[in-house]
Amino acid sequence: MSNQNTANVILDSCRYIFLSKLENDASFILTIHISEGRIQEESGVGAIESNNLGSILEKAHPVKIRKGYNAFKIVFKDYTSFAVRNESYITSENDEDYSSRLRVHQHSNFLNFISESTWLSSVDLESLIHYTVVCSDHIIDIATSSEPVIEHYLLDVDAQ
């Protein structure tokens, strides 16, 4: 397996991933930094006065980003458009593949939006691919004609 494929397999194996940082430079290179979160053993709730709420929340455990957990840098070169959405407000595509954190769409509502809101010709539009990065709090949509480069590494510090 190549490093690219290995990184994608590791990304898909993460139960919780979070957007850590998004960089957009003048050369139209979009860099997305993703960190893995894991459920912690300690309870995430202190003393609660309400017995009903306390009995529910006492079983809660925080999801945290820690040193040694997986992290990813995903680079999209020469994108046409990107959007970051709050995951609470999204609707799924008809052909949504829920098995992958980095999803690929040949046809989508996002590509339809690009078609309606840009001057790109139908030939240019046919070369675009819609990638979706699915994080625990954010959904990132990218329209580009090139494949992303995915780099995997381990975090060297705990998240704040």
Order of alpha helices (4+ residues) and beta strands (2+ residues): alpha-beta-beta-alpha-beta-beta-beta-beta-alpha-alpha-beta-beta-beta
